[in-house]
Amino acid sequence: MENQKKRQAAYMKRSLLDQGYLDEQFIHLEELQDDANPNFVEEVVKLYYTDSARYVRNIELALENGPYDFARLDNMMYQFKGSSSSIGARRVKRQCSQFQEYCNAKNIEGCRNIFQEVKQEYDTLKTKLETYFQVSLSNSLKHTKSISP
């Protein structure tokens, strides 16, 4: 049964990489995990979702009403993109770059539209990673908690 769970977790990770949800940075994080820190990656991902929730909320607020400060929006997205990059959130990072392009063009509607896609990729990855951690760490009951902040 344990080998089946390991195979399932390996397959899930391969799918997340193949489908472009994650990049090699996630693999590097897993390489840092060892017996001394068996929950390292899950803890890093939890921190990411806790910290990034603030970025998402601040960007939402900045997009609500004018006048629009595109330099500030770009800076907030730059920080969010850097945070996303640290866990290997490839699709989120790609959408963040698109948002920054709309900021540079001072296109508020483009920013608003692509931000919806940023949030969708962000939420989709969160769900997929929660499932991955439940499968890969299912030997311990304490790991079945959500990665939500």
C-alpha positions in Angstrom: 0.0 0.0 0.0 2.8 2.4 0.9 4.5 1.8 -2.5 1.2 2.5 -4.2 1.0 5.9 -2.4 4.5 6.7 -3.4 3.8 5.9 -7.0 0.7 8.0 -6.9 2.5 10.9 -5.4 5.3 10.6 -8.0 2.7 10.5 -10.8 0.9 13.6 -9.4 4.2 15.5 -9.2 5.1 14.5 -12.7 1.7 15.7 -13.9 2.0 19.0 -12.1 5.4 19.5 -13.8 4.3 18.2 -17.3 1.1 20.4 -17.2 3.2 23.5 -16.4 1.8 24.1 -12.9 5.2 23.7 -11.3 8.8 24.1 -12.5 12.2 22.8 -11.4 12.2 25.1 -8.4 9.7 22.8 -6.7 12.0 19.9 -7.3 14.9 21.9 -5.7 12.7 22.5 -2.6 12.0 18.8 -2.3 15.7 18.1 -2.5 16.2 20.2 0.6 13.7 18.1 2.5 15.2 15.3 4.6 14.5 13.2 7.7 15.3 16.2 9.9 12.8 18.3 8.1 10.3 15.9 6.6 7.6 18.6 6.1 9.9 21.2 4.7 8.2 21.6 1.3 4.7 21.6 2.8 5.7 24.3 5.3 7.3 26.5 2.6 4.1 26.2 0.5 1.9 27.0 3.5 4.1 30.1 4.1 3.7 31.1 0.5 -0.1 30.9 0.6 -0.2 32.8 3.9 2.1 35.6 2.7 0.7 35.8 -0.8 -2.9 36.2 0.3 -1.8 39.7 1.4 -0.4 40.5 -2.0 -3.5 39.3 -3.7 -5.8 41.4 -1.5 -3.6 44.5 -1.9 -3.7 44.1 -5.7 -7.4 43.6 -5.6 -7.8 46.8 -3.6 -5.5 48.8 -5.9 -7.5 47.6 -8.9 -10.9 48.7 -7.5 -10.8 52.5 -7.9 -8.7 55.1 -9.7 -6.5 56.9 -10.0 -4.4 53.9 -10.9 -0.8 53.8 -9.8 0.7 51.4 -12.4 4.2 51.6 -10.9 2.7 50.5 -7.6 0.6 47.8 -9.2 3.7 46.5 -11.1 5.8 46.5 -7.9 3.1 44.6 -5.9 2.9 42.0 -8.8 6.7 41.8 -9.0 6.8 40.9 -5.3 3.9 38.3 -5.7 5.7 36.9 -8.8 9.0 36.5 -6.8 7.1 34.7 -4.0 5.4 32.5 -6.6 8.8 31.7 -8.2 10.2 30.6 -4.9 7.9 27.6 -4.8 8.0 26.9 -8.6 4.5 28.1 -9.3 5.1 28.3 -13.1 1.6 29.2 -14.4 1.1 31.8 -11.7 4.4 33.4 -12.5 3.6 33.5 -16.2 0.3 35.2 -15.5 2.1 37.7 -13.2 4.4 38.6 -16.1 1.4 39.2 -18.3 -0.1 41.5 -15.6 3.2 43.4 -15.5 3.0 43.9 -19.3 -0.5 45.4 -19.0 0.9 47.7 -16.2 3.7 48.9 -18.5 1.1 49.6 -21.2 -1.1 51.4 -18.5 -4.0 49.2 -19.5 -6.3 48.9 -16.5 -8.8 46.6 -18.1 -6.0 44.3 -19.2 -4.7 44.3 -15.6 -8.1 43.5 -14.2 -8.8 40.7 -16.7 -5.4 39.0 -16.3 -5.6 39.3 -12.5 -8.7 37.1 -12.6 -6.5 34.5 -14.4 -3.7 35.0 -11.9 -6.1 34.2 -9.1 -7.6 31.3 -10.9 -4.1 29.7 -11.5 -3.2 30.5 -7.8 -6.3 28.8 -6.5 -6.0 25.8 -8.9 -2.4 25.2 -7.8 -3.4 25.5 -4.2 -6.0 22.7 -4.6 -3.6 20.5 -6.6 -0.8 20.9 -4.0 -3.2 20.2 -1.1 -4.1 16.9 -2.8 -0.4 16.2 -3.6 0.6 16.7 0.0 -2.3 14.6 1.3 -1.2 11.7 -0.9 2.6 12.1 -0.5 2.4 12.6 3.3 -0.6 10.4 4.0 1.4 8.2 6.4 0.8 10.8 9.1 -2.6 12.2 10.1 -1.2 15.6 10.9 -0.5 16.2 7.2 -4.1 16.0 6.1 -4.7 19.7 7.0 -5.3 22.3 4.4 -2.5 24.6 3.3 -4.8 27.5 3.7 -3.5 30.4 5.9 
